[in-house]
Amino acid sequence: MSSPSEQASATPIRTLEQRLDALGRANAIRSKRAQLKKDLKKGITQIDQILADPPEFIRTAKVVDVLLSVPNCGKVKSAKVLNHCRISSNKTVGGLSERQRRELVAFFRR
């Protein structure tokens, strides 16, 4: 008999169909994110609009990864922006508080 801690950490058993469905969803999200990053690089999409009302597929992405797609926003500037807005480098777009979201949007609108 297994202990409660072993049962709690066990990976749920999924059928092949469930695994393929999850893989398909993950691939679709990656494709949409890649296109969004290209649009940000080209200036087609504005970062302040994405941060103000993030689409579902970008909510689980790290803020720093999205910022790195903005023209003239490399590692150093991204780190400064996150520090200025008091945001952890591990924070996801969907995990931003209202204050953090407002500060980020305001930073890119100025």
PyMOL commands that set and color helices and strands:
alter all, ss='L'
color gray80, all
select helices_A, chain A and resi 4-9+16-42+47-52+56-58+63-67+75-84+93-95+98-109
alter helices_A, ss='H'
color red, helices_A
deselect
rebuild
show_as cartoon
